[in-house]
Amino acid sequence: MSASPAKKPAAKSPTRSGSSRSRRKGAVFAAGTVAAAVLLGTLSYTATRPDSSPEVTAEDPAADVSVDPSAGVHPELEKLARRDEGDGLALGRADAPVVLIEYADFKCGFCGKFARDTEPALVEKYVKDGTLRIEWRNFPIYGEESENAGRASWAAGQQGRFWQFHRAAYAKGAKEKGFAKDRLVALAREAGVRDIARFTRDLEGAASQRAVAEDSEEAHGLGAAATPSFLINGRPVAGAQPAEVFTAAIEDAKQRAAAKKTKKQEKQADGATPSTTGGAP
């Protein structure tokens, strides 16, 4: 099966109600021009095809991805972090100073490479100490099986087993077995999903369809056309980059967040200082 280019939905996808969703959607399209220039112009990369070898290496020609190290941070894109305490597809503290948003497809070989080779170290180093939060976005670009896997991951997340499903679906050789319904159920069992009947209902239900459509709409609004694509506190990173790229971006975001917090505290302190001018006490 060969890869097909990402396409925008033919019709507007239904979205969640609520002011937070409205703000997020507004941020996507308000930042659309800037983000498209960043993700499609400044950054260049080649996406993995579903039939590519799972043994992807940095020397593989298909892994020819690059990111401009001087690419700037876009505050409007930082607003896309949901920071929802109840988000089953997120890992780390909701108030972490750095949020990494990942737009990915379970049939993408380079997404699997990131999941196996890079992400665990980021979790160990930054998520566990409260610095980093990782928020997943389903961005299925390789057809029906990608869509089904995305919906299945969401369904697993409703029972607190998204990251276990994520690990099983990205294990070496997993995508080559396909993501038909029986295979998704097997992955759910491997991930420790307890209520398989509920998992199946959620997988096939309208809520999972809406959730995946919302994530895809967000990615398309950014101008993303391949997977994986990332935002780290508003800084775009494209492709399964070496770990050093993510580490540098996270460290920079951490410093920026600390400086911003300090500036805010100083401003609050200045505002709380009584004026020494004016009339006599």
Secondary structure, 3 states (H helix, E strand, C coil): CCCCCCCCCCCCCCCCCCHHHHHHHHHHHHCHHHHHHHHHHHCECCCCCCCCCCCCCCCCHHHCCECCCCCCCCHHHHCCCCCCCCCCCEECCCCCCEEEEEEECCCCHHHHHHHHHHHHHHHHHHHCCCCEEEEEEECCCCCHHHHHHHHHHHHHHCCCCHHHHHHHHCCCCCHHHCCCHHHHHHHHHHCCCCCHHHHHHHHHCHHHHHHHHHHHHHHHHHCCCCCCEEEECCEEEECCCCHHHHHHHHHHHHHHHHHHHHHHHHHHHHHHCCCCCCCCC
